[in-house]
Amino acid sequence: MAAGLPLDADAIAAGILLEAADVGYLDYDTIHKNLGGDVAMLVRDVSAVWALNVHMFACVCVCVRARVRI
């Protein structure tokens, strides 16, 4: 368990592979072929959420610097 949440093998594998996929060491097709669609989907979806968070943080920083109310 991580932080009190039960995780299955797919979630653990996705967590381990996430950084490697984000920096380009692994692609989603390779993950899908070797570990299955569920792991590949988790890696893809978490990567998308991280990218959205980075984009939102950048927008907030720009607004703060420009003293724009959001």
N, CA, C and O atoms as a Tripos MOL2 file, in Angstrom:
@<TRIPOS>MOLECULE
protein
  280   279    70     0     0
PROTEIN
NO_CHARGES

@<TRIPOS>ATOM
      1 N           0.8350   -1.1950    0.0000 N.3       1 MET1
      2 CA          0.0000    0.0000    0.0000 C.3       1 MET1
      3 C           0.8730    1.2490    0.0000 C.2       1 MET1
      4 O           1.8950    1.3150    0.6830 O.2       1 MET1
      5 N           0.4500    2.2250   -0.7730 N.am      2 ALA2
      6 CA          1.1290    3.5110   -0.7990 C.3       2 ALA2
      7 C           0.1770    4.5510   -0.2310 C.2       2 ALA2
      8 O          -0.9160    4.7530   -0.7580 O.2       2 ALA2
      9 N           0.5870    5.1980    0.8270 N.am      3 ALA3
     10 CA         -0.2300    6.2230    1.4850 C.3       3 ALA3
     11 C          -1.6220    5.6980    1.8320 C.2       3 ALA3
     12 O          -2.6030    6.4410    1.7890 O.2       3 ALA3
     13 N          -1.6990    4.4280    2.1730 N.am      4 GLY4
     14 CA         -2.9670    3.8540    2.5700 C.3       4 GLY4
     15 C          -3.8640    3.4240    1.4310 C.2       4 GLY4
     16 O          -4.9800    2.9640    1.6740 O.2       4 GLY4
     17 N          -3.4110    3.5600    0.1920 N.am      5 LEU5
     18 CA         -4.2190    3.1660   -0.9580 C.3       5 LEU5
     19 C          -3.7290    1.8330   -1.5010 C.2       5 LEU5
     20 O          -2.5320    1.6670   -1.7360 O.2       5 LEU5
     21 N          -4.6300    0.8830   -1.7030 N.am      6 PRO6
     22 CA         -4.1950   -0.3890   -2.2700 C.3       6 PRO6
     23 C          -3.8590   -0.2200   -3.7510 C.2       6 PRO6
     24 O          -4.6310    0.3780   -4.5010 O.2       6 PRO6
     25 N          -2.7190   -0.7420   -4.1670 N.am      7 LEU7
     26 CA         -2.2990   -0.6590   -5.5590 C.3       7 LEU7
     27 C          -2.1240   -2.0590   -6.1160 C.2       7 LEU7
     28 O          -1.5920   -2.9410   -5.4430 O.2       7 LEU7
     29 N          -2.5710   -2.2610   -7.3450 N.am      8 ASP8
     30 CA         -2.3530   -3.5500   -7.9740 C.3       8 ASP8
     31 C          -1.0340   -3.5280   -8.7560 C.2       8 ASP8
     32 O          -0.3620   -2.4990   -8.8320 O.2       8 ASP8
     33 N          -0.6840   -4.6550   -9.3230 N.am      9 ALA9
     34 CA          0.5950   -4.7830  -10.0370 C.3       9 ALA9
     35 C           0.6840   -3.8230  -11.2180 C.2       9 ALA9
     36 O           1.7570   -3.2870  -11.4940 O.2       9 ALA9
     37 N          -0.4290   -3.5960  -11.9220 N.am     10 ASP10
     38 CA         -0.4180   -2.6730  -13.0620 C.3      10 ASP10
     39 C          -0.0940   -1.2490  -12.6230 C.2      10 ASP10
     40 O           0.6910   -0.5600  -13.2750 O.2      10 ASP10
     41 N          -0.6880   -0.8130  -11.5310 N.am     11 ALA11
     42 CA         -0.4450    0.5390  -11.0350 C.3      11 ALA11
     43 C           1.0020    0.7080  -10.5760 C.2      11 ALA11
     44 O           1.6110    1.7530  -10.8090 O.2      11 ALA11
     45 N           1.5400   -0.2950   -9.9390 N.am     12 ILE12
     46 CA          2.9340   -0.2380   -9.4900 C.3      12 ILE12
     47 C           3.8710   -0.2050  -10.6860 C.2      12 ILE12
     48 O           4.8170    0.5820  -10.7110 O.2      12 ILE12
     49 N           3.6160   -1.0580  -11.6850 N.am     13 ALA13
     50 CA          4.4500   -1.0730  -12.8900 C.3      13 ALA13
     51 C           4.3810    0.2710  -13.6110 C.2      13 ALA13
     52 O           5.4040    0.7820  -14.0650 O.2      13 ALA13
     53 N           3.2000    0.8370  -13.7170 N.am     14 ALA14
     54 CA          3.0430    2.1310  -14.3830 C.3      14 ALA14
     55 C           3.8200    3.2130  -13.6430 C.2      14 ALA14
     56 O           4.4600    4.0610  -14.2650 O.2      14 ALA14
     57 N           3.7620    3.1830  -12.3200 N.am     15 GLY15
     58 CA          4.4990    4.1730  -11.5360 C.3      15 GLY15
     59 C           5.9980    4.0740  -11.7380 C.2      15 GLY15
     60 O           6.6950    5.0870  -11.7800 O.2      15 GLY15
     61 N           6.4940    2.8490  -11.8650 N.am     16 ILE16
     62 CA          7.9260    2.6510  -12.0800 C.3      16 ILE16
     63 C           8.3380    3.1190  -13.4660 C.2      16 ILE16
     64 O           9.4130    3.6960  -13.6260 O.2      16 ILE16
     65 N           7.5060    2.8830  -14.4660 N.am     17 LEU17
     66 CA          7.8540    3.1910  -15.8570 C.3      17 LEU17
     67 C           7.5310    4.6160  -16.2820 C.2      17 LEU17
     68 O           7.9650    5.0570  -17.3470 O.2      17 LEU17
     69 N           6.7890    5.3290  -15.4790 N.am     18 LEU18
     70 CA          6.2970    6.6510  -15.8740 C.3      18 LEU18
     71 C           7.4130    7.6100  -16.2710 C.2      18 LEU18
     72 O           7.3440    8.2270  -17.3330 O.2      18 LEU18
     73 N           8.4170    7.7410  -15.4540 N.am     19 GLU19
     74 CA          9.5040    8.6780  -15.7450 C.3      19 GLU19
     75 C          10.2500    8.2820  -17.0100 C.2      19 GLU19
     76 O          10.6010    9.1400  -17.8190 O.2      19 GLU19
     77 N          10.4950    6.9790  -17.1860 N.am     20 ALA20
     78 CA         11.1970    6.5050  -18.3840 C.3      20 ALA20
     79 C          10.4000    6.8250  -19.6430 C.2      20 ALA20
     80 O          10.9770    7.1740  -20.6730 O.2      20 ALA20
     81 N           9.1000    6.7100  -19.5660 N.am     21 ALA21
     82 CA          8.2540    7.0400  -20.7140 C.3      21 ALA21
     83 C           8.2290    8.5470  -20.9590 C.2      21 ALA21
     84 O           8.2620    8.9880  -22.1080 O.2      21 ALA21
     85 N           8.1720    9.3340  -19.8940 N.am     22 ASP22
     86 CA          8.1200   10.7850  -20.0400 C.3      22 ASP22
     87 C           9.3780   11.3620  -20.6800 C.2      22 ASP22
     88 O           9.2980   12.3220  -21.4450 O.2      22 ASP22
     89 N          10.5280   10.7910  -20.3760 N.am     23 VAL23
     90 CA         11.7700   11.3220  -20.9520 C.3      23 VAL23
     91 C          12.1340   10.6500  -22.2710 C.2      23 VAL23
     92 O          13.1300   11.0130  -22.8970 O.2      23 VAL23
     93 N          11.3360    9.6710  -22.6990 N.am     24 GLY24
     94 CA         11.5270    9.0800  -24.0150 C.3      24 GLY24
     95 C          12.3570    7.8100  -24.0610 C.2      24 GLY24
     96 O          12.6790    7.3370  -25.1510 O.2      24 GLY24
     97 N          12.7130    7.2420  -22.9200 N.am     25 TYR25
     98 CA         13.4620    5.9810  -22.9260 C.3      25 TYR25
     99 C          12.5820    4.8090  -23.3390 C.2      25 TYR25
    100 O          13.0760    3.8370  -23.9100 O.2      25 TYR25
    101 N          11.3050    4.8870  -23.0620 N.am     26 LEU26
    102 CA         10.3370    3.8520  -23.4410 C.3      26 LEU26
    103 C           9.1780    4.5080  -24.1630 C.2      26 LEU26
    104 O           8.7760    5.6210  -23.8250 O.2      26 LEU26
    105 N           8.6430    3.8190  -25.1530 N.am     27 ASP27
    106 CA          7.4250    4.3320  -25.7780 C.3      27 ASP27
    107 C           6.2400    3.4690  -25.3510 C.2      27 ASP27
    108 O           6.4110    2.3700  -24.8220 O.2      27 ASP27
    109 N           5.0560    3.9810  -25.5870 N.am     28 TYR28
    110 CA          3.8570    3.3110  -25.1070 C.3      28 TYR28
    111 C           3.6320    1.9780  -25.8150 C.2      28 TYR28
    112 O           3.0960    1.0450  -25.2160 O.2      28 TYR28
    113 N           4.0350    1.8770  -27.0850 N.am     29 ASP29
    114 CA          3.8910    0.6060  -27.7950 C.3      29 ASP29
    115 C           4.7340   -0.4890  -27.1410 C.2      29 ASP29
    116 O           4.2840   -1.6270  -27.0070 O.2      29 ASP29
    117 N           5.9590   -0.1420  -26.7350 N.am     30 THR30
    118 CA          6.8240   -1.1130  -26.0660 C.3      30 THR30
    119 C           6.2230   -1.5410  -24.7320 C.2      30 THR30
    120 O           6.2340   -2.7240  -24.3910 O.2      30 THR30
    121 N           5.7020   -0.5860  -23.9850 N.am     31 ILE31
    122 CA          5.0600   -0.9100  -22.7040 C.3      31 ILE31
    123 C           3.8560   -1.8070  -22.9480 C.2      31 ILE31
    124 O           3.6480   -2.7840  -22.2280 O.2      31 ILE31
    125 N           3.0620   -1.4740  -23.9670 N.am     32 HIS32
    126 CA          1.8680   -2.2600  -24.2870 C.3      32 HIS32
    127 C           2.2410   -3.6890  -24.6670 C.2      32 HIS32
    128 O           1.6110   -4.6390  -24.2010 O.2      32 HIS32
    129 N           3.2560   -3.8450  -25.5060 N.am     33 LYS33
    130 CA          3.6690   -5.1880  -25.9390 C.3      33 LYS33
    131 C           4.1900   -6.0310  -24.7880 C.2      33 LYS33
    132 O           3.9120   -7.2280  -24.7190 O.2      33 LYS33
    133 N           4.9390   -5.4200  -23.8900 N.am     34 ASN34
    134 CA          5.6010   -6.1800  -22.8330 C.3      34 ASN34
    135 C           4.7840   -6.3250  -21.5520 C.2      34 ASN34
    136 O           4.9020   -7.3310  -20.8530 O.2      34 ASN34
    137 N           3.9610   -5.3310  -21.2410 N.am     35 LEU35
    138 CA          3.2380   -5.3570  -19.9640 C.3      35 LEU35
    139 C           1.7230   -5.2560  -20.1020 C.2      35 LEU35
    140 O           0.9990   -5.4000  -19.1170 O.2      35 LEU35
    141 N           1.2470   -5.0120  -21.3050 N.am     36 GLY36
    142 CA         -0.1920   -4.9890  -21.5250 C.3      36 GLY36
    143 C          -0.7870   -3.6010  -21.6420 C.2      36 GLY36
    144 O          -0.1650   -2.5900  -21.3140 O.2      36 GLY36
    145 N          -2.0080   -3.5980  -22.1200 N.am     37 GLY37
    146 CA         -2.7140   -2.3460  -22.3720 C.3      37 GLY37
    147 C          -3.0480   -1.5450  -21.1310 C.2      37 GLY37
    148 O          -3.0410   -0.3150  -21.1640 O.2      37 GLY37
    149 N          -3.3380   -2.2310  -20.0390 N.am     38 ASP38
    150 CA         -3.6950   -1.5080  -18.8140 C.3      38 ASP38
    151 C          -2.5290   -0.6740  -18.2970 C.2      38 ASP38
    152 O          -2.7130    0.4770  -17.9020 O.2      38 ASP38
    153 N          -1.3330   -1.2520  -18.3000 N.am     39 VAL39
    154 CA         -0.1520   -0.5070  -17.8360 C.3      39 VAL39
    155 C           0.1390    0.6460  -18.7800 C.2      39 VAL39
    156 O           0.4070    1.7620  -18.3360 O.2      39 VAL39
    157 N           0.0880    0.3820  -20.0840 N.am     40 ALA40
    158 CA          0.3460    1.4460  -21.0670 C.3      40 ALA40
    159 C          -0.6600    2.5790  -20.9290 C.2      40 ALA40
    160 O          -0.2910    3.7500  -21.0230 O.2      40 ALA40
    161 N          -1.9220    2.2440  -20.7070 N.am     41 MET41
    162 CA         -2.9620    3.2620  -20.5370 C.3      41 MET41
    163 C          -2.7080    4.0890  -19.2790 C.2      41 MET41
    164 O          -2.8430    5.3120  -19.3080 O.2      41 MET41
    165 N          -2.3470    3.4450  -18.1890 N.am     42 LEU42
    166 CA         -2.0610    4.1780  -16.9530 C.3      42 LEU42
    167 C          -0.8950    5.1380  -17.1430 C.2      42 LEU42
    168 O          -0.9580    6.2880  -16.7080 O.2      42 LEU42
    169 N           0.1690    4.6730  -17.7900 N.am     43 VAL43
    170 CA          1.3290    5.5320  -18.0350 C.3      43 VAL43
    171 C           0.9210    6.7170  -18.8980 C.2      43 VAL43
    172 O           1.2760    7.8550  -18.5910 O.2      43 VAL43
    173 N           0.1810    6.4670  -19.9680 N.am     44 ARG44
    174 CA         -0.2660    7.5390  -20.8640 C.3      44 ARG44
    175 C          -1.1380    8.5570  -20.1370 C.2      44 ARG44
    176 O          -0.9480    9.7650  -20.2820 O.2      44 ARG44
    177 N          -2.0840    8.0660  -19.3610 N.am     45 ASP45
    178 CA         -3.0240    8.9660  -18.6910 C.3      45 ASP45
    179 C          -2.3550    9.7920  -17.5920 C.2      45 ASP45
    180 O          -2.6310   10.9840  -17.4630 O.2      45 ASP45
    181 N          -1.4870    9.1770  -16.8050 N.am     46 VAL46
    182 CA         -0.7930    9.9280  -15.7570 C.3      46 VAL46
    183 C           0.1520   10.9510  -16.3810 C.2      46 VAL46
    184 O           0.2890   12.0590  -15.8640 O.2      46 VAL46
    185 N           0.8060   10.5920  -17.4890 N.am     47 SER47
    186 CA          1.6700   11.5500  -18.1930 C.3      47 SER47
    187 C           0.8680   12.7560  -18.6730 C.2      47 SER47
    188 O           1.3370   13.8920  -18.6000 O.2      47 SER47
    189 N          -0.3420   12.5020  -19.1650 N.am     48 ALA48
    190 CA         -1.1970   13.5930  -19.6340 C.3      48 ALA48
    191 C          -1.6020   14.5090  -18.4820 C.2      48 ALA48
    192 O          -1.6270   15.7290  -18.6410 O.2      48 ALA48
    193 N          -1.9160   13.9340  -17.3330 N.am     49 VAL49
    194 CA         -2.2810   14.7450  -16.1640 C.3      49 VAL49
    195 C          -1.0920   15.5790  -15.7110 C.2      49 VAL49
    196 O          -1.2460   16.7620  -15.4080 O.2      49 VAL49
    197 N           0.1050   14.9690  -15.6610 N.am     50 TRP50
    198 CA          1.3070   15.7310  -15.2900 C.3      50 TRP50
    199 C           1.5300   16.8930  -16.2450 C.2      50 TRP50
    200 O           1.8320   18.0040  -15.8120 O.2      50 TRP50
    201 N           1.3840   16.6430  -17.5490 N.am     51 ALA51
    202 CA          1.5810   17.7020  -18.5400 C.3      51 ALA51
    203 C           0.5730   18.8290  -18.3330 C.2      51 ALA51
    204 O           0.9200   20.0040  -18.4470 O.2      51 ALA51
    205 N          -0.6620   18.4770  -18.0320 N.am     52 LEU52
    206 CA         -1.6880   19.4880  -17.7730 C.3      52 LEU52
    207 C          -1.3280   20.3010  -16.5350 C.2      52 LEU52
    208 O          -1.4750   21.5240  -16.5360 O.2      52 LEU52
    209 N          -0.8600   19.6410  -15.4820 N.am     53 ASN53
    210 CA         -0.4620   20.3540  -14.2630 C.3      53 ASN53
    211 C           0.6820   21.3180  -14.5350 C.2      53 ASN53
    212 O           0.6730   22.4390  -14.0270 O.2      53 ASN53
    213 N           1.6620   20.9070  -15.3220 N.am     54 VAL54
    214 CA          2.7860   21.7790  -15.6640 C.3      54 VAL54
    215 C           2.2890   22.9870  -16.4380 C.2      54 VAL54
    216 O           2.7260   24.1100  -16.1860 O.2      54 VAL54
    217 N           1.3770   22.7660  -17.3810 N.am     55 HIS55
    218 CA          0.8240   23.8680  -18.1690 C.3      55 HIS55
    219 C           0.0350   24.8350  -17.2880 C.2      55 HIS55
    220 O           0.1650   26.0510  -17.4230 O.2      55 HIS55
    221 N          -0.7760   24.2950  -16.3940 N.am     56 MET56
    222 CA         -1.5640   25.1460  -15.4960 C.3      56 MET56
    223 C          -0.6500   25.9530  -14.5730 C.2      56 MET56
    224 O          -0.9080   27.1340  -14.3410 O.2      56 MET56
    225 N           0.4090   25.3420  -14.0420 N.am     57 PHE57
    226 CA          1.3530   26.0340  -13.1770 C.3      57 PHE57
    227 C           2.0280   27.1720  -13.9410 C.2      57 PHE57
    228 O           2.2070   28.2600  -13.3940 O.2      57 PHE57
    229 N           2.4000   26.9370  -15.1920 N.am     58 ALA58
    230 CA          3.0340   27.9850  -16.0000 C.3      58 ALA58
    231 C           2.0770   29.1510  -16.2080 C.2      58 ALA58
    232 O           2.4930   30.3080  -16.1460 O.2      58 ALA58
    233 N           0.8110   28.8680  -16.4530 N.am     59 CYS59
    234 CA         -0.1790   29.9310  -16.6480 C.3      59 CYS59
    235 C          -0.3510   30.7570  -15.3720 C.2      59 CYS59
    236 O          -0.4490   31.9820  -15.4330 O.2      59 CYS59
    237 N          -0.3880   30.0940  -14.2280 N.am     60 VAL60
    238 CA         -0.5250   30.8020  -12.9590 C.3      60 VAL60
    239 C           0.6910   31.6920  -12.7200 C.2      60 VAL60
    240 O           0.5430   32.8270  -12.2650 O.2      60 VAL60
    241 N           1.8870   31.1940  -13.0200 N.am     61 CYS61
    242 CA          3.1010   31.9930  -12.8360 C.3      61 CYS61
    243 C           3.0700   33.2450  -13.7040 C.2      61 CYS61
    244 O           3.4480   34.3260  -13.2520 O.2      61 CYS61
    245 N           2.6250   33.1020  -14.9410 N.am     62 VAL62
    246 CA          2.5390   34.2480  -15.8330 C.3      62 VAL62
    247 C           1.5400   35.2610  -15.2950 C.2      62 VAL62
    248 O           1.8010   36.4640  -15.3130 O.2      62 VAL62
    249 N           0.3950   34.7810  -14.8150 N.am     63 CYS63
    250 CA         -0.6290   35.6800  -14.2720 C.3      63 CYS63
    251 C          -0.1080   36.4000  -13.0210 C.2      63 CYS63
    252 O          -0.3600   37.5930  -12.8490 O.2      63 CYS63
    253 N           0.5980   35.7030  -12.1700 N.am     64 VAL64
    254 CA          1.1260   36.3150  -10.9590 C.3      64 VAL64
    255 C           2.1410   37.3800  -11.3120 C.2      64 VAL64
    256 O           2.1250   38.4720  -10.7440 O.2      64 VAL64
    257 N           3.0210   37.0720  -12.2420 N.am     65 ARG65
    258 CA          4.0240   38.0530  -12.6600 C.3      65 ARG65
    259 C           3.3920   39.2850  -13.2850 C.2      65 ARG65
    260 O           3.8790   40.4020  -13.1080 O.2      65 ARG65
    261 N           2.2960   39.0740  -14.0230 N.am     66 ALA66
    262 CA          1.6130   40.1930  -14.6580 C.3      66 ALA66
    263 C           0.5920   40.8300  -13.7280 C.2      66 ALA66
    264 O          -0.0810   41.7910  -14.1010 O.2      66 ALA66
    265 N           0.4770   40.2920  -12.5110 N.am     67 ARG67
    266 CA         -0.4750   40.7720  -11.5050 C.3      67 ARG67
    267 C          -1.9230   40.7340  -12.0100 C.2      67 ARG67
    268 O          -2.7110   41.6530  -11.7860 O.2      67 ARG67
    269 N          -2.2330   39.6440  -12.6910 N.am     68 VAL68
    270 CA         -3.5830   39.4330  -13.2080 C.3      68 VAL68
    271 C          -4.3470   38.5870  -12.2010 C.2      68 VAL68
    272 O          -3.8240   37.5920  -11.6990 O.2      68 VAL68
    273 N          -5.5790   38.9780  -11.9030 N.am     69 ARG69
    274 CA         -6.3980   38.1760  -10.9920 C.3      69 ARG69
    275 C          -6.9800   37.0060  -11.7600 C.2      69 ARG69
    276 O          -7.4930   37.1560  -12.8690 O.2      69 ARG69
    277 N          -6.8880   35.8370  -11.1430 N.am     70 ILE70
    278 CA         -7.4750   34.6570  -11.7910 C.3      70 ILE70
    279 C          -8.5200   34.0490  -10.8930 C.2      70 ILE70
    280 O          -9.1350   33.0450  -11.2530 O.2      70 ILE70
@<TRIPOS>BOND
     1     1     2 1
     2     2     3 1
     3     3     4 2
     4     3     5 am
     5     5     6 1
     6     6     7 1
     7     7     8 2
     8     7     9 am
     9     9    10 1
    10    10    11 1
    11    11    12 2
    12    11    13 am
    13    13    14 1
    14    14    15 1
    15    15    16 2
    16    15    17 am
    17    17    18 1
    18    18    19 1
    19    19    20 2
    20    19    21 am
    21    21    22 1
    22    22    23 1
    23    23    24 2
    24    23    25 am
    25    25    26 1
    26    26    27 1
    27    27    28 2
    28    27    29 am
    29    29    30 1
    30    30    31 1
    31    31    32 2
    32    31    33 am
    33    33    34 1
    34    34    35 1
    35    35    36 2
    36    35    37 am
    37    37    38 1
    38    38    39 1
    39    39    40 2
    40    39    41 am
    41    41    42 1
    42    42    43 1
    43    43    44 2
    44    43    45 am
    45    45    46 1
    46    46    47 1
    47    47    48 2
    48    47    49 am
    49    49    50 1
    50    50    51 1
    51    51    52 2
    52    51    53 am
    53    53    54 1
    54    54    55 1
    55    55    56 2
    56    55    57 am
    57    57    58 1
    58    58    59 1
    59    59    60 2
    60    59    61 am
    61    61    62 1
    62    62    63 1
    63    63    64 2
    64    63    65 am
    65    65    66 1
    66    66    67 1
    67    67    68 2
    68    67    69 am
    69    69    70 1
    70    70    71 1
    71    71    72 2
    72    71    73 am
    73    73    74 1
    74    74    75 1
    75    75    76 2
    76    75    77 am
    77    77    78 1
    78    78    79 1
    79    79    80 2
    80    79    81 am
    81    81    82 1
    82    82    83 1
    83    83    84 2
    84    83    85 am
    85    85    86 1
    86    86    87 1
    87    87    88 2
    88    87    89 am
    89    89    90 1
    90    90    91 1
    91    91    92 2
    92    91    93 am
    93    93    94 1
    94    94    95 1
    95    95    96 2
    96    95    97 am
    97    97    98 1
    98    98    99 1
    99    99   100 2
   100    99   101 am
   101   101   102 1
   102   102   103 1
   103   103   104 2
   104   103   105 am
   105   105   106 1
   106   106   107 1
   107   107   108 2
   108   107   109 am
   109   109   110 1
   110   110   111 1
   111   111   112 2
   112   111   113 am
   113   113   114 1
   114   114   115 1
   115   115   116 2
   116   115   117 am
   117   117   118 1
   118   118   119 1
   119   119   120 2
   120   119   121 am
   121   121   122 1
   122   122   123 1
   123   123   124 2
   124   123   125 am
   125   125   126 1
   126   126   127 1
   127   127   128 2
   128   127   129 am
   129   129   130 1
   130   130   131 1
   131   131   132 2
   132   131   133 am
   133   133   134 1
   134   134   135 1
   135   135   136 2
   136   135   137 am
   137   137   138 1
   138   138   139 1
   139   139   140 2
   140   139   141 am
   141   141   142 1
   142   142   143 1
   143   143   144 2
   144   143   145 am
   145   145   146 1
   146   146   147 1
   147   147   148 2
   148   147   149 am
   149   149   150 1
   150   150   151 1
   151   151   152 2
   152   151   153 am
   153   153   154 1
   154   154   155 1
   155   155   156 2
   156   155   157 am
   157   157   158 1
   158   158   159 1
   159   159   160 2
   160   159   161 am
   161   161   162 1
   162   162   163 1
   163   163   164 2
   164   163   165 am
   165   165   166 1
   166   166   167 1
   167   167   168 2
   168   167   169 am
   169   169   170 1
   170   170   171 1
   171   171   172 2
   172   171   173 am
   173   173   174 1
   174   174   175 1
   175   175   176 2
   176   175   177 am
   177   177   178 1
   178   178   179 1
   179   179   180 2
   180   179   181 am
   181   181   182 1
   182   182   183 1
   183   183   184 2
   184   183   185 am
   185   185   186 1
   186   186   187 1
   187   187   188 2
   188   187   189 am
   189   189   190 1
   190   190   191 1
   191   191   192 2
   192   191   193 am
   193   193   194 1
   194   194   195 1
   195   195   196 2
   196   195   197 am
   197   197   198 1
   198   198   199 1
   199   199   200 2
   200   199   201 am
   201   201   202 1
   202   202   203 1
   203   203   204 2
   204   203   205 am
   205   205   206 1
   206   206   207 1
   207   207   208 2
   208   207   209 am
   209   209   210 1
   210   210   211 1
   211   211   212 2
   212   211   213 am
   213   213   214 1
   214   214   215 1
   215   215   216 2
   216   215   217 am
   217   217   218 1
   218   218   219 1
   219   219   220 2
   220   219   221 am
   221   221   222 1
   222   222   223 1
   223   223   224 2
   224   223   225 am
   225   225   226 1
   226   226   227 1
   227   227   228 2
   228   227   229 am
   229   229   230 1
   230   230   231 1
   231   231   232 2
   232   231   233 am
   233   233   234 1
   234   234   235 1
   235   235   236 2
   236   235   237 am
   237   237   238 1
   238   238   239 1
   239   239   240 2
   240   239   241 am
   241   241   242 1
   242   242   243 1
   243   243   244 2
   244   243   245 am
   245   245   246 1
   246   246   247 1
   247   247   248 2
   248   247   249 am
   249   249   250 1
   250   250   251 1
   251   251   252 2
   252   251   253 am
   253   253   254 1
   254   254   255 1
   255   255   256 2
   256   255   257 am
   257   257   258 1
   258   258   259 1
   259   259   260 2
   260   259   261 am
   261   261   262 1
   262   262   263 1
   263   263   264 2
   264   263   265 am
   265   265   266 1
   266   266   267 1
   267   267   268 2
   268   267   269 am
   269   269   270 1
   270   270   271 1
   271   271   272 2
   272   271   273 am
   273   273   274 1
   274   274   275 1
   275   275   276 2
   276   275   277 am
   277   277   278 1
   278   278   279 1
   279   279   280 2
@<TRIPOS>SUBSTRUCTURE
     1 MET1         2 RESIDUE 1 A MET
     2 ALA2         6 RESIDUE 1 A ALA
     3 ALA3        10 RESIDUE 1 A ALA
     4 GLY4        14 RESIDUE 1 A GLY
     5 LEU5        18 RESIDUE 1 A LEU
     6 PRO6        22 RESIDUE 1 A PRO
     7 LEU7        26 RESIDUE 1 A LEU
     8 ASP8        30 RESIDUE 1 A ASP
     9 ALA9        34 RESIDUE 1 A ALA
    10 ASP10       38 RESIDUE 1 A ASP
    11 ALA11       42 RESIDUE 1 A ALA
    12 ILE12       46 RESIDUE 1 A ILE
    13 ALA13       50 RESIDUE 1 A ALA
    14 ALA14       54 RESIDUE 1 A ALA
    15 GLY15       58 RESIDUE 1 A GLY
    16 ILE16       62 RESIDUE 1 A ILE
    17 LEU17       66 RESIDUE 1 A LEU
    18 LEU18       70 RESIDUE 1 A LEU
    19 GLU19       74 RESIDUE 1 A GLU
    20 ALA20       78 RESIDUE 1 A ALA
    21 ALA21       82 RESIDUE 1 A ALA
    22 ASP22       86 RESIDUE 1 A ASP
    23 VAL23       90 RESIDUE 1 A VAL
    24 GLY24       94 RESIDUE 1 A GLY
    25 TYR25       98 RESIDUE 1 A TYR
    26 LEU26      102 RESIDUE 1 A LEU
    27 ASP27      106 RESIDUE 1 A ASP
    28 TYR28      110 RESIDUE 1 A TYR
    29 ASP29      114 RESIDUE 1 A ASP
    30 THR30      118 RESIDUE 1 A THR
    31 ILE31      122 RESIDUE 1 A ILE
    32 HIS32      126 RESIDUE 1 A HIS
    33 LYS33      130 RESIDUE 1 A LYS
    34 ASN34      134 RESIDUE 1 A ASN
    35 LEU35      138 RESIDUE 1 A LEU
    36 GLY36      142 RESIDUE 1 A GLY
    37 GLY37      146 RESIDUE 1 A GLY
    38 ASP38      150 RESIDUE 1 A ASP
    39 VAL39      154 RESIDUE 1 A VAL
    40 ALA40      158 RESIDUE 1 A ALA
    41 MET41      162 RESIDUE 1 A MET
    42 LEU42      166 RESIDUE 1 A LEU
    43 VAL43      170 RESIDUE 1 A VAL
    44 ARG44      174 RESIDUE 1 A ARG
    45 ASP45      178 RESIDUE 1 A ASP
    46 VAL46      182 RESIDUE 1 A VAL
    47 SER47      186 RESIDUE 1 A SER
    48 ALA48      190 RESIDUE 1 A ALA
    49 VAL49      194 RESIDUE 1 A VAL
    50 TRP50      198 RESIDUE 1 A TRP
    51 ALA51      202 RESIDUE 1 A ALA
    52 LEU52      206 RESIDUE 1 A LEU
    53 ASN53      210 RESIDUE 1 A ASN
    54 VAL54      214 RESIDUE 1 A VAL
    55 HIS55      218 RESIDUE 1 A HIS
    56 MET56      222 RESIDUE 1 A MET
    57 PHE57      226 RESIDUE 1 A PHE
    58 ALA58      230 RESIDUE 1 A ALA
    59 CYS59      234 RESIDUE 1 A CYS
    60 VAL60      238 RESIDUE 1 A VAL
    61 CYS61      242 RESIDUE 1 A CYS
    62 VAL62      246 RESIDUE 1 A VAL
    63 CYS63      250 RESIDUE 1 A CYS
    64 VAL64      254 RESIDUE 1 A VAL
    65 ARG65      258 RESIDUE 1 A ARG
    66 ALA66      262 RESIDUE 1 A ALA
    67 ARG67      266 RESIDUE 1 A ARG
    68 VAL68      270 RESIDUE 1 A VAL
    69 ARG69      274 RESIDUE 1 A ARG
    70 ILE70      278 RESIDUE 1 A ILE
